[in-house]
Structures are given as C-alpha cells and as structure tokens.
C-alpha cells in the first residue's frame, strides 16, 4: 500500500447522507449520488467524489453510523435539490494511501492504515474526518485513495 503526504486545501462539497450499518447501503447511496452528479453536469475528468464514514463503528451502534457521499463543487454551483446538503471539507495535511478500487481491498486497507501511520510516526488528527477519495482518472485504473488527516 503506497502512502504519501498531501496538504489539501479546504473544499466546498455537496453530499447525501445515510444512517445505518456500513456496507451494502453505502454502495447503494454512492450509485444514487453518482446519478445526481451526472444529472447536474458535475461528472467530468476533474470530478472528485468522496466517501466519508462519520462514525467509528467500534464506538457507535450500527444503526446510528452516518455515511456521506460527496463531490467537490465549484464556488458558483447552486444546490437546488432536497436531500443534497453542502459543507466544507477542512484542508490540512493528510496521509494518502493508494489502494485497489475493490470493496475487499478498501475494507482491508481501512484495517491497516492506522497501524501504517503509527509505523511512520504519524498520529491521526481526530478533529477532521478520514475519507475515501475517488478521482475519475484513478478509478479508470482501478485505484482509489484513503485519506487520513495527520
């Protein structure tokens, strides 16, 4: 698993949220969200889609876990749809792990990234959310990223 450090700017994001156990429902939400992204002309070569697990499943009941699917949106984009919300993704330093874009590889990688950070002498910044990042050019190569604030 390849790791690099990246300083990211703050980004404006549009998102949909579901509450419930992580897993299959997150995939269904992502597919529905991609339909909205395409319908709003946001699906292009520079699109950056994010998956953010807002809660630690080891400390939160499965039925209370929140998952957001997001897209970075330009400043002038106006959100007019119910169920689509807006927020800011904080900028700062992130450890970025490149992983295979399969459900199994992503799940396995989430179980390894924090030990990997510790081995590198890095501490997660728990004031910011970790997330999965999907850039179209990477997804076309069957890759995605896990980004952990440090």
N, C-alpha and C positions, 0 to 999 in steps of 0.2 A: 504494500500500500504506500503510494508516493505521498509525501507531505511537504507543503511549502507554507511560508508565512506571507500573508497578504494584508495590506492596510486598505480597507474598504471605505468608501465614502458613505454618508448617510443616504438612504434611498427611500423615495416615496413608493409605497406598494399598495396595490389593490388586492383584496383577499376574500375568500369564502372560508367559513369555519364549520366544522362538525364536532360534536361532542359524543364520545363513546369510546369503546375499546379501539386501540390502534390496530391496524391490519387492513382487511379487505375493504372496510368502509372508507379508509383513506384513499385507496386506489380509485374507488367509485367517485369520490369527491374530486380527485385530480382530473379524471376523464370529463366530468361535467364542467369543471372550471376551464379546461382547455377549449371546450365548445364556446364558452363565453369569450375567452381570449381571442379566438379566431373570428367570432361574430363582431368583435369590436376593433378589428384590424390591428391587434397587438402581436399577432403571431408572425414574426419575421426573423431574419437571420440574427438580429441583435437581442431577441427576446431572452429574458432571464426569469425562469419560473423557480419558485422556492416551495419547499415543503417544511413547515415548522411544527414540530411537536412541542406544544406549550407546557406540557406537564411531564414530570418524571413518573413513569408507570410503576416504579418501585415504591413511590410515596403517595400516589393518587389512585383512588379507586378507578377501575377500568371505565365505568360508566360516566366518570367525570373528566376523563382525559380530553383535552382540546387539541385539534389538529387544524392548521391553517394551510391552504394552498394559495400562493401569492404570485404576482407578477410585478416586476419593477415597471412603473408607469412614468411617462414624461410629465413635467410640471404642468403643461396646459391641458392634459387629459381630464375630462369631466366624467365622473362616475354617476350614472343615472339609474342604475338597476338595484332593485331591492335584493338583499342577500349578498351584495358586494359591498365591502367596507374598505376604508382607507386608513393607513397608519404610516409610520416611519420605521424603517429598519435601521437601527443605530449603526453608525460607522465605527471604525476602530480596527484593531489588529485581530486577525483570525488565522488559525491553523486550518489549512485547506487540504483535505485528503481526497485524492482522485481514486475512485473505485469503479468497478464494473457496474453498469446500469441494469442490474437484475435485482428482483426483490430479495433473493437469497444473499447476494453479495452485499447489498446495502444493509440488511439486517445484521449480517455477520460483522461488517465493518463498524456499525454502531457499538457492538460489543467489544471492539478492540481500540477505538480511537482514544479513549481516556487513558488507557494503560500506555499507549504510544506517546501521548502528551507527557505523561509522568516520566517516561524513559528519556524524553528530550529535555526534562527540567522545566516544562511549561505547566502553568496552572490555568484551568478554565476560568473565565470571568462569568460567574453565575448571574450577574446583573443583566446580561444580554443572552438572547436565545441562540442555541446552536440550530443549524438547519441543513437541509439538503438543497443543493443548487443544481439546476438543470439548464445548461446553455445549449441551444439547438445544435451548434457545431460539434459539441462533445457527445450529445445524445446520438447524433448520427454515427459516431464512432463507438457507440455502446458504452459510454462513460458518463459519470456524473460526479458530484463532489459533496463531501460532508464538510461543513464549515463550522468550526468551534471557536467562539471568542476566547482570546487569551489576553 
